[in-house]
Amino acid sequence: MNAVYLSSIGGVDYIFGNIYPNATESEMESYVQLVIGNITNVMKEMYALGGRKFAFQNVGPLGCTPLLKQWNNLTKTECWKFIQALARLHNHALVTAVKELEIKLPAFNFVIFDYFTTLMNLIFNPLKYGFKEADIGCCGSGIYHASDCGIGDYELCRNPNEYVFFDGEHLTDRAYSRLVELFWEGGMNVTAPLYMKQLLELEVQPSEIKKFREDDDDDDGVSNDE
């Protein structure tokens, strides 16, 4: 009942999903709504089972990762604009969808972590946060060490703590630790409307669960009571 359910969904859907660079704006928006709809459907199912505290991490700056830079032959200062636009559409739609759930579902408590903005800050201001390299992965092959980490003729850095990215997509432990601190304690305006520690400490009353389950018999799983 007082557990926090964390959702970090979307990145793979846009990197490897059925959406193409020549997609129209309408097609991009439709695809984003499909992804968001899948997320909200699962949240409603978890809510019906008693979940009341939900944490969401939005989609990161996918077009600025070493993998996408290497795939698209971009310079260090460039990001792939198409997938960046998809990420922004997703993140805007996520906020809208979560706020709608808050209105429809009594005692629905949430926090959204702005992973996109936070990671962008690390990528474009690495020295400010104690990192030396934010464009190239610690482990891998290719110009940005973005592929085949641990496979064939790859390179491995001496000190992963100096890098934001460990490989083409995933961050180093130190970079993740920096983001987790912000998610947990708040700061830099990267979480809303709470931060994770506040959400975890929030007490959900058993009566709130019981009330919904009683209403559920009449409303097919979603209560619209104010």
C-alpha positions as CSV (number, residue, x, y, z in Angstrom):
1,M,0.0,0.0,0.0
2,N,2.8,2.4,0.9
3,A,5.2,1.1,-1.8
4,V,6.4,3.5,-4.5
5,Y,6.0,2.2,-8.1
6,L,8.7,3.6,-10.4
7,S,8.2,3.9,-14.1
8,S,11.1,4.6,-16.4
9,I,9.6,3.8,-19.8
10,G,9.9,5.2,-23.3
11,G,13.5,5.4,-24.4
12,V,13.7,2.0,-26.1
13,D,10.3,2.7,-27.8
14,Y,11.8,5.7,-29.6
15,I,15.3,4.3,-30.3
16,F,14.2,0.9,-31.6
17,G,10.5,1.4,-32.1
18,N,8.3,1.6,-35.3
19,I,8.8,5.3,-36.0
20,Y,11.0,6.6,-38.8
21,P,13.0,9.9,-39.3
22,N,10.7,10.9,-42.1
23,A,7.6,10.7,-39.9
24,T,5.2,13.6,-40.1
25,E,4.5,15.6,-36.9
26,S,1.1,14.0,-36.8
27,E,2.6,10.5,-37.0
28,M,5.1,11.4,-34.2
29,E,2.3,12.7,-31.9
30,S,0.2,9.5,-32.6
31,Y,3.2,7.3,-31.8
32,V,3.9,9.2,-28.6
33,Q,0.3,8.9,-27.5
34,L,0.5,5.1,-28.1
35,V,3.5,4.9,-25.8
36,I,1.9,7.1,-23.1
37,G,-1.4,5.2,-23.4
38,N,0.5,2.0,-22.6
39,I,2.1,3.6,-19.5
40,T,-1.2,5.0,-18.2
41,N,-3.1,1.7,-18.7
42,V,-0.5,-0.1,-16.5
43,M,-0.7,2.6,-13.9
44,K,-4.5,2.3,-13.7
45,E,-4.1,-1.5,-13.3
46,M,-1.6,-1.0,-10.5
47,Y,-3.9,1.6,-8.9
48,A,-6.8,-0.9,-9.0
49,L,-4.6,-3.4,-7.1
50,G,-3.9,-0.8,-4.3
51,G,-1.0,1.3,-5.6
52,R,-1.2,4.9,-4.6
53,K,2.3,6.3,-4.9
54,F,3.9,6.5,-8.3
55,A,7.3,7.9,-9.5
56,F,8.0,8.7,-13.1
57,Q,11.3,9.3,-14.8
58,N,10.8,11.1,-18.1
59,V,12.7,10.2,-21.3
60,G,16.3,11.4,-21.4
61,P,18.0,13.4,-24.3
62,L,18.3,10.3,-26.5
63,G,19.7,12.2,-29.4
64,C,22.7,13.4,-27.4
65,T,23.9,9.9,-26.4
66,P,27.1,8.5,-27.8
67,L,25.1,5.7,-29.5
68,L,22.9,8.1,-31.5
69,K,25.7,10.5,-32.3
70,Q,27.8,7.6,-33.6
71,W,24.9,6.1,-35.6
72,N,24.2,9.5,-37.3
73,N,27.8,10.6,-37.7
74,L,27.3,13.7,-35.6
75,T,29.9,16.0,-34.1
76,K,30.3,16.2,-30.3
77,T,28.2,19.4,-30.1
78,E,25.4,18.0,-32.1
79,C,22.3,16.0,-31.1
80,W,20.0,14.1,-33.4
81,K,17.1,16.5,-33.7
82,F,14.4,14.0,-34.7
83,I,14.6,11.8,-31.7
84,Q,15.1,14.8,-29.4
85,A,11.8,16.1,-30.7
86,L,10.2,12.7,-29.9
87,A,11.6,12.8,-26.4
88,R,10.2,16.3,-25.8
89,L,6.8,15.3,-27.1
90,H,6.8,12.3,-24.8
91,N,7.8,14.3,-21.8
92,H,5.1,16.9,-22.3
93,A,2.5,14.2,-22.9
94,L,3.6,12.3,-19.8
95,V,3.0,15.4,-17.5
96,T,-0.4,15.8,-19.0
97,A,-1.3,12.2,-18.6
98,V,-0.1,11.9,-15.0
99,K,-2.1,15.1,-14.0
100,E,-5.2,13.6,-15.6
101,L,-4.7,10.4,-13.5
102,E,-4.3,12.6,-10.4
103,I,-7.7,14.2,-11.2
104,K,-9.5,10.9,-11.9
105,L,-8.0,8.6,-9.2
106,P,-8.5,9.6,-5.6
107,A,-5.3,9.6,-3.5
108,F,-3.1,9.2,-6.6
109,N,0.3,10.6,-5.5
110,F,3.2,11.1,-7.8
111,V,6.5,12.6,-8.5
112,I,8.1,13.2,-12.0
113,F,11.8,13.3,-12.3
114,D,13.1,15.5,-15.2
115,Y,15.8,13.1,-16.4
116,F,15.9,14.9,-19.8
117,T,17.0,18.3,-18.4
118,T,19.2,16.8,-15.7
119,L,21.2,14.6,-18.1
120,M,21.5,17.4,-20.6
121,N,23.2,19.5,-17.9
122,L,25.7,16.7,-17.3
123,I,26.4,16.3,-21.0
124,F,26.9,19.9,-21.8
125,N,28.5,21.0,-18.5
126,P,30.5,18.0,-17.4
127,L,33.3,19.9,-15.6
128,K,30.7,21.7,-13.5
129,Y,29.6,18.4,-12.0
130,G,33.1,16.8,-11.7
131,F,33.3,14.8,-15.0
132,K,35.9,15.1,-17.7
133,E,34.2,13.3,-20.6
134,A,30.5,13.4,-21.6
135,D,30.6,12.7,-25.3
136,I,32.5,9.4,-25.5
137,G,31.6,6.2,-23.6
138,C,34.1,4.6,-21.3
139,C,33.7,1.2,-23.0
140,G,33.1,0.4,-26.6
141,S,34.3,0.8,-30.2
142,G,33.7,3.4,-32.8
143,I,34.4,7.2,-32.7
144,Y,32.3,7.6,-29.6
145,H,33.0,4.2,-28.1
146,A,29.2,3.6,-28.4
147,S,29.0,0.0,-29.5
148,D,30.2,-3.5,-28.7
149,C,31.5,-3.0,-25.2
150,G,33.1,-6.2,-24.2
151,I,32.9,-7.6,-27.7
152,G,35.8,-7.9,-30.2
153,D,38.3,-5.0,-30.5
154,Y,36.9,-2.5,-28.0
155,E,38.4,0.2,-25.8
156,L,38.0,0.5,-22.0
157,C,38.8,3.7,-20.1
158,R,41.1,3.7,-17.1
159,N,38.8,5.7,-14.8
160,P,35.0,5.4,-15.3
161,N,34.4,8.0,-12.7
162,E,35.6,10.6,-15.1
163,Y,32.9,9.7,-17.7
164,V,29.2,10.5,-17.8
165,F,28.5,7.5,-20.1
166,F,29.8,4.0,-19.5
167,D,28.8,2.8,-23.0
168,G,26.7,4.2,-25.8
169,E,23.5,4.4,-23.8
170,H,24.1,3.7,-20.1
171,L,25.7,6.1,-17.6
172,T,28.5,5.3,-15.3
173,D,27.8,4.5,-11.6
174,R,29.0,7.9,-10.6
175,A,26.7,9.7,-13.1
176,Y,23.8,7.6,-12.0
177,S,24.6,8.4,-8.4
178,R,24.5,12.1,-9.1
179,L,21.1,11.8,-10.7
180,V,19.7,9.6,-7.9
181,E,20.7,12.2,-5.3
182,L,18.6,14.8,-7.1
183,F,15.7,12.4,-7.5
184,W,15.8,11.5,-3.8
185,E,16.4,14.9,-2.2
186,G,15.1,17.3,-4.9
187,G,17.0,20.4,-6.0
188,M,17.7,22.2,-9.3
189,N,13.9,22.1,-10.0
190,V,14.2,18.6,-11.4
191,T,11.4,16.9,-9.5
192,A,7.7,17.9,-9.2
193,P,5.4,18.2,-7.3
194,L,7.4,16.3,-4.7
195,Y,10.8,14.6,-4.5
196,M,11.2,10.9,-4.0
197,K,12.0,11.0,-0.3
198,Q,8.8,13.0,0.4
199,L,6.7,10.5,-1.7
200,L,8.2,7.5,0.1
201,E,7.4,9.1,3.5
202,L,3.8,9.9,2.5
203,E,1.4,7.7,4.4
204,V,-1.5,6.2,2.5
205,Q,-4.5,5.4,4.7
206,P,-6.2,2.0,4.4
207,S,-9.6,3.7,4.1
208,E,-8.4,5.3,0.8
209,I,-7.8,1.8,-0.6
210,K,-11.1,0.4,0.7
211,K,-13.1,3.4,-0.6
212,F,-11.8,2.9,-4.2
213,R,-12.5,-0.9,-4.1
214,E,-16.0,-0.2,-3.1
215,D,-16.5,2.4,-5.8
216,D,-14.8,0.0,-8.3
217,D,-17.8,-2.3,-8.2
218,D,-19.8,0.5,-9.8
219,D,-17.2,2.3,-11.9
220,D,-15.3,-0.5,-13.7
221,G,-12.0,0.2,-12.1
222,V,-11.7,4.0,-12.2
223,S,-13.4,6.4,-9.7
224,N,-14.2,9.8,-10.9
225,D,-15.2,11.1,-7.5
226,E,-13.6,14.4,-6.5
